[in-house]
Amino acid sequence: MSLPDTYTLTKQEALNSRRSVDYSTVQAVPEMWAIAAQRFGSVTALHDPHSNPVVDVTYAELYQSIQQFAAGLQTLDIKPGEHIALFSDNTPRWLIADQGIMTAGAVDAVRGSQADPEELLYILSHSDSIGLIVQNQDLLDKLAGGLKEISLRFIILLTDEAPQNTLTAKTLNFSQLLEQGANTPLQPVSFKRDSLATLMYTSGTSGRPKGVMLSHANLLSQIAAVCAVVHLTPGERVLSILPIWHCYERTFEYFILSQGCTQAYTNIRQVKKDLTDFKPHYMVGVPRLWESIYEGVQKQFREQPAGKQKLIRFFLAQSQRYITAKRTWQRLNLEKLKLSLLERIAAGLQAILFWPLHFLGGKLVYQKVRAATGGNVRFVVSGGGSIADHLEDF
């Protein structure tokens, strides 16, 4: 798969800039998109290689679609502060719907489409949602029986399927809503940072799902915090695999898109191919994902001839010594936080001693492993649970 030209900025000096874009003056998440569109307009924001046809959305197009989606909602008499349920999995249209809802001043109650229909119906009712946005007609059919008992003003499909609905609520598909929005001026909404932005529901594994109320300030604080320590270059590529409606993935996506990165959507079945095709610079995941990658690599190591296995183990051992010594010298070794100057110098000398073997291991062994991830990964983000030391080291 060749990447579109829009993965790079038109101005080379913008590509070379690693200064974070400042959003300290915005009062709500939707206000980011006008800034992003102005700064990164021709850069591809969203890339979905698994849709048919393949979807590529630039920052300028993303901003326009969000505006049209919001204006389309306003034609359905949405008022600021009202709640809308959004049940869908990862897709570029999820982000357009999410930010379209917020741009119209409304609050979305989010959950994935794979949840049990009874759970989704409970969230729809519990959140006091006056409208429903669903991934496709199939999900709407699964919910149809329970929807008869819930009064809804409208239902929107995130596909372009012709809506099939026996309910009284007005039903539109994605393109129909955008068309309505394109023909209607968007009514501006006044935002406050402490205004409610979203309701994020727990999985319900310990009883009924619980709705967590998050304000715009809550979400913007995450962007500001990460900007303080991570500086990205516009056009850098990020691979998304975690559920987009979950708080961890969602806030990370807001951050990387605020900085002009290109996000591609993958899934557990396609992730290996997408890593080599898309060649991401960054990826966010949970320990279980890194464990799966680790075990896959270890399996390949075990399938090598005995002599090569011995060589691999040798290089891994020397690299571990190098990494530990380097961390100690940089005062990043959590097991040795209080060091004398002499201990630091000794660690630095040890790192210098083992660096040639680590470098050689990179050329003979690790380079092939990195190739399986596309060869461009700068760092990965792990969260959602504690990660084992051996996984982090690897």
Beta strands, then each sheet from edge to edge (+ up, - down):
strand 1: 44-48
strand 2: 55-58
strand 3: 83-87
strand 4: 107-111
strand 5: 129-134
strand 6: 154-157
strand 7: 170-172
strand 8: 196-201
strand 9: 211-215
strand 10: 237-240
strand 11: 262-265
strand 12: 282-285
strand 13: 379-382
sheet 1: 2+ 1- 11- 10- 12- 13-
sheet 2: 7+ 6+ 5+ 3+ 4+ 8+ 9-
end
